[in-house]
Amino acid sequence: MIIEKYDWQFDIDIQKTRLIYKSRLDNIINRSKQLPELTNFLNELGIDIGKPDRYDSDFSHVTYTCIGNAVSENGYEIDMYGKNKYLSIIVYSEDDIVRLEIFGMR
């Protein structure tokens, strides 16, 4: 599925990505405390915000993965603002894997 957001074009296999997160049992991150824009964005990519791949103990650095590719002509990150928060999402796309590293979730 092609998703165009934040000057990026994501070509993501939503079903395969959802399978990754469905198999994880623990909900580590409280969805209700996160920016709705971030939660909705990750959900569109098939990612369950509550079940990250990796995270720091204070959630200042959280990593998610989805199956597919991402391309942008304008850079390598996405910035989000709200609830007195600033989030920076660094996007890496390689070998049909997209990794999203989010800084500032706390």
C-alpha positions in Angstrom: 0.0 0.0 0.0 1.3 3.4 -0.9 1.0 6.1 1.8 2.2 9.6 1.1 2.8 11.7 4.3 5.2 14.3 5.6 7.0 14.5 2.2 7.6 10.8 2.2 6.2 8.0 0.1 5.9 4.7 2.0 5.3 1.5 0.1 4.4 -0.8 3.0 3.1 -4.3 3.2 0.5 -3.6 6.0 -0.5 -7.2 6.5 3.1 -8.5 7.1 3.9 -5.5 9.3 0.8 -6.1 11.4 1.8 -9.8 11.8 5.1 -8.6 13.4 3.3 -6.6 16.0 0.4 -9.1 16.6 2.9 -11.7 17.8 4.2 -9.4 20.5 2.4 -9.8 23.8 3.4 -6.8 25.9 2.0 -3.4 25.5 5.0 -1.4 26.7 4.0 2.1 25.7 0.7 3.8 26.8 -1.0 4.9 23.6 -3.2 7.5 25.4 -0.1 9.5 26.5 1.3 9.8 23.0 0.6 12.4 20.3 -2.5 11.3 18.4 -0.8 12.3 15.2 2.1 9.8 15.9 -0.3 7.0 17.0 -2.4 7.5 13.8 0.7 7.7 11.5 2.2 4.4 12.9 -1.2 2.7 12.7 -1.5 3.6 9.0 1.9 1.8 8.5 0.6 -1.2 10.4 2.7 -0.5 13.5 1.3 -1.0 17.0 2.7 1.9 19.0 2.5 0.0 22.2 4.9 -2.8 21.1 8.2 -1.2 20.0 11.2 -3.2 18.7 13.6 -1.4 21.0 13.3 1.4 23.6 15.3 3.3 26.2 14.1 3.0 29.7 12.8 6.6 29.6 11.3 6.1 26.1 13.5 9.0 24.8 14.5 6.7 21.9 12.1 4.1 20.5 12.4 2.0 17.4 9.7 0.4 15.2 10.0 -1.6 12.0 7.7 -2.2 9.0 8.0 -4.2 5.8 8.4 -2.2 2.6 10.3 0.9 1.4 10.2 4.6 2.1 11.5 7.4 -0.1 11.8 11.2 0.4 13.4 13.9 -1.7 13.5 16.3 1.2 15.5 14.6 3.9 15.6 11.7 6.3 13.4 12.8 9.2 9.9 13.7 10.2 9.2 16.3 13.0 6.0 16.3 15.0 4.9 18.9 17.6 2.1 18.9 20.2 1.2 18.5 23.9 4.4 20.4 24.8 6.3 17.7 23.0 8.7 17.7 20.0 9.3 14.4 18.3 11.9 13.6 15.7 11.4 10.4 13.6 14.5 9.3 11.6 13.5 7.0 8.7 15.8 4.3 7.4 14.8 2.2 4.4 17.0 -0.7 3.3 16.4 -4.2 1.9 12.5 -4.0 2.1 12.6 -3.0 5.7 11.7 0.5 7.0 13.0 1.4 10.5 11.6 4.4 12.3 13.7 5.7 15.2 11.6 8.1 17.3 13.3 10.5 19.7 11.4 12.3 22.5 8.4 10.1 23.1 8.7 10.2 26.9 
